[in-house]
């Protein structure tokens, strides 16, 4: 099975070891990818554990789960990654509405582990209107109506 994070790698060789076996992310980009996968499968314990100490003290797994209610994560595109920042676009649906989270995330190392610290949302974050005949955001080459639009129903 291909990984949820759209790396085009097998889950067992990508986010699986981080989520399922407790392996530490080797870099900020891989941590961000694993957090997307964790949101996709509802692993809120993992998401909480991968926040920086400062941010983690302000959250609970219940908070994270409540904030994700009715959100279905569809697709991830990594736009750019540096040592401690990752710009990405995460496509999601809430009910029958399509949305985009476009963020540049900042990461820190704590006790030898990468942790998500904060993020800056880009102006195109929010609800997205796609025409039925527009190319699908997932990059499949198909029209939106023949691809991910079916996941919004």
C-alpha positions as CSV (number, residue, x, y, z in Angstrom):
1,X,0.0,0.0,0.0
2,X,1.3,3.4,-0.9
3,X,1.8,5.8,2.0
4,X,-0.9,8.3,2.8
5,X,1.6,11.2,2.6
6,X,1.9,11.0,-1.2
7,X,5.6,10.2,-1.1
8,X,5.1,7.4,-3.7
9,X,6.8,5.0,-1.3
10,X,5.2,2.1,0.5
11,X,3.7,2.9,3.9
12,X,5.9,0.3,5.5
13,X,9.0,2.1,4.3
14,X,7.7,5.7,4.8
15,X,5.4,6.8,7.6
16,X,4.6,3.3,9.0
17,X,7.8,2.8,11.1
18,X,7.2,6.3,12.7
19,X,3.5,5.7,13.5
20,X,3.5,2.0,14.2
21,X,7.0,1.3,15.6
22,X,7.9,4.5,17.3
23,X,10.9,5.2,15.1
24,X,12.0,8.9,15.2
25,X,11.7,11.0,12.1
26,X,15.1,11.6,10.5
27,X,14.2,15.2,9.4
28,X,11.5,17.8,9.6
29,X,9.9,16.8,6.2
30,X,9.4,13.2,7.2
31,X,7.9,14.3,10.6
32,X,5.4,16.5,8.7
33,X,4.6,13.7,6.3
34,X,4.0,11.3,9.2
35,X,1.8,13.9,11.0
36,X,-0.4,14.1,7.8
37,X,-0.6,10.3,7.8
38,X,-1.5,10.3,11.5
39,X,-4.3,12.8,10.9
40,X,-5.5,10.7,7.9
41,X,-5.9,7.6,10.1
42,X,-6.8,9.3,13.4
43,X,-3.6,8.7,15.4
44,X,-4.1,11.7,17.7
45,X,-1.7,10.3,20.3
46,X,1.1,10.4,17.7
47,X,0.1,14.0,16.6
48,X,0.2,15.2,20.2
49,X,3.6,13.5,20.9
50,X,5.1,15.2,17.9
51,X,4.3,18.7,19.0
52,X,7.1,20.8,20.6
53,X,7.1,20.6,24.4
54,X,5.7,24.2,24.6
55,X,2.8,23.5,22.3
56,X,2.1,20.0,23.6
57,X,1.5,21.4,27.1
58,X,-1.4,23.3,25.8
59,X,-3.2,20.4,24.1
60,X,-4.8,17.0,24.7
61,X,-5.6,14.2,22.3
62,X,-9.3,15.0,22.9
63,X,-8.6,18.6,21.7
64,X,-6.9,17.3,18.6
65,X,-9.7,14.8,17.9
66,X,-12.4,17.4,18.4
67,X,-10.7,19.8,16.0
68,X,-10.6,17.1,13.3
69,X,-14.2,16.0,13.6
70,X,-15.8,15.8,10.2
71,X,-12.5,16.5,8.5
72,X,-11.3,13.9,5.9
73,X,-7.7,14.4,4.7
74,X,-7.4,13.7,1.0
75,X,-4.0,14.5,-0.4
76,X,-0.7,16.1,0.6
77,X,1.8,18.0,-1.6
78,X,5.1,19.1,-0.1
79,X,6.0,22.4,-1.9
80,X,9.4,23.0,-0.3
81,X,11.4,21.7,2.6
82,X,14.5,23.1,4.4
83,X,16.3,21.8,7.5
84,X,13.6,23.1,9.9
85,X,10.7,24.4,7.8
86,X,8.3,22.6,5.4
87,X,5.8,24.3,3.1
88,X,2.9,22.0,2.2
89,X,-0.6,21.9,0.8
90,X,-3.0,19.5,2.4
91,X,-6.3,18.9,0.7
92,X,-9.3,17.9,2.8
93,X,-13.1,17.7,2.8
94,X,-15.5,18.7,5.5
95,X,-18.9,17.3,4.6
96,X,-19.2,17.9,0.8
97,X,-16.9,20.9,0.8
98,X,-13.3,20.9,-0.4
99,X,-10.6,22.7,1.5
100,X,-7.0,23.5,1.3
101,X,-4.5,24.0,4.2
102,X,-1.5,25.7,2.8
103,X,1.1,26.2,5.6
104,X,4.8,26.8,6.2
105,X,5.5,24.8,9.3
106,X,8.5,25.3,11.7
107,X,10.1,22.4,13.5
108,X,12.5,22.2,16.4
109,X,14.7,19.5,17.7
110,X,14.1,18.5,21.3
111,X,16.1,15.7,23.0
112,X,17.3,14.6,19.5
113,X,13.7,14.3,18.0
114,X,12.1,16.6,15.5
115,X,8.9,18.3,16.8
116,X,6.3,20.5,15.1
117,X,6.4,23.9,16.7
118,X,4.3,26.4,14.8
119,X,2.9,27.2,11.3
120,X,2.1,30.1,9.2
121,X,-1.0,29.8,7.0
122,X,-0.9,31.1,3.4
123,X,-3.6,33.3,2.0
124,X,-5.1,30.5,-0.2
125,X,-6.0,28.4,2.9
126,X,-9.7,27.7,3.2
127,X,-12.6,26.6,1.1
128,X,-11.8,25.7,-2.5
129,X,-14.2,25.8,-5.5
130,X,-13.2,23.4,-8.2
131,X,-15.0,22.9,-11.5
132,X,-16.1,19.5,-12.4
133,X,-13.8,19.5,-15.5
134,X,-10.8,21.1,-13.8
135,X,-7.8,18.8,-13.4
136,X,-7.9,17.1,-10.0
137,X,-5.7,18.5,-7.3
138,X,-4.2,15.1,-6.5
139,X,-2.2,15.2,-9.7
140,X,-3.8,12.0,-11.2
141,X,-4.3,13.7,-14.6
142,X,-8.0,13.0,-14.4
143,X,-10.8,15.5,-14.3
144,X,-11.8,16.4,-10.7
145,X,-15.3,14.9,-11.3
146,X,-13.8,11.5,-12.2
147,X,-11.3,11.5,-9.3
148,X,-11.4,13.1,-5.9
149,X,-14.8,14.7,-6.3
150,X,-16.3,11.3,-5.7
151,X,-14.7,11.4,-2.2
152,X,-16.7,14.5,-1.4
153,X,-20.1,12.8,-1.7
